[in-house]
Structures are given as structure tokens and as C-alpha cells.
Amino acid sequence: MSYAVNELEDAGFEILEQTEAWPVTRFSDVGAIVYYLKAIPWQISDFSVEKYWPVLQKVHQQIQRDGFVEVRGHYFFIVAQKR
């Protein structure tokens, strides 16, 4: 996030608010992962079930073994105003 804040400040913006989070999402079904990746294409721009079938099979096996798979994210929010 500091990179984005610095870029905004260098471009003449005043940072009014900023926050950052590292949420963990648990999936207990590989179908839910496929749905998520189809609904949010910027996560994996070239995603298709066919292309990622071997990986999805491994993820399915992990879910069968552990009951879930965790995906960690990093998000930030910045409110800026031009000076």
C-alpha cells in the first residue's frame, strides 16, 4: 500500500484515509472456487476449468483431506483528494 500512497502523493494528491487488510477466505468445495474465479476474472485472468484441471484436482484432494483450503488476500483502500 505504501507504494500506492507514495505514487498518489507524488501526483499531487492528499491522502485523507487509508486502511489495509489481509483476510483469509476458506473454501470447502472446489466448485465454489471455480464459481469465484469465473465471477472475479481479474484474480486469474486466463482461468478456465480445462486449463487448471490438474491444479483443481489437487485442491479438491486437499479439501477432501483437510475439509477446506485457505486463500489469503491483501486489500487496501485509499481516499485521496487532489491538492
N, C-alpha and C positions, 0 to 999 in steps of 0.2 A: 504494500500500500504506500510505503514511503516514496517509491518511485513515481507513482501517480500523483501524489501530493506535490512532490518537487516539480514535476512537469507542469502541473496546473499553476503553481506559484510562479514558475519561470515564464509562463504565458500571460501573467498579469492578473491571475485570479487570487482572491482572498478566500481562504478555507474557513467556512463557517461551522462545519461539523464534519466529523469523521469517526467511523467505527469499523471494526473488523471482527470477523467470526470464523471459527474453524469447526463447523458442525460435522457430526458423524451421522450418516444415514445407514440404517440396516435394511437389507433386503432379505426376505425369507423365501423368495420364489424367483427363479431365473426369468420367468415370464414378466414379472414386474420390472426387472432390469431392462428387458427388451422394450417394453412399453415406454419406460422413462427415456431411454436413448432415442427412440423414434419421436417422442414428443419434444425433446430438447436436443435438436440436432447439432448445436454448437459444442456439445460435450465431446462427441466423436463425429467429426464432420463426414467421414466416409463409412459410417456404421451401416451394416446390413447383417442380418442373421446368417446369411450364407458365408460372408467374408469372415465373420467372427465365430463361426460354429465351433471350432476347436477350443477357443477360449471360453465360450458359453458352456460347453460340456464340462470343462474343469471347474468353472464357477458353480455349476449345478452339483457336481460331486462335493465341492466344499460345503454347499448349503445342506446337502444330504448328511454330511458328516457332522457339521457344527451347528446346523439349524439356521444359519444366516451368514451373510457376507457383509462386511462393513466397507463403506466408501467414505473417505474423508474429503471434505471440501474446504475451500478457502474463499471467502467472500469479503468484499469491503464496500462501504458506502461513503461517498463524499458529497457534501453540499458545498458548492463554491459559487462565488459571485465575482463578476468582472469588476476590477477596480475602476 
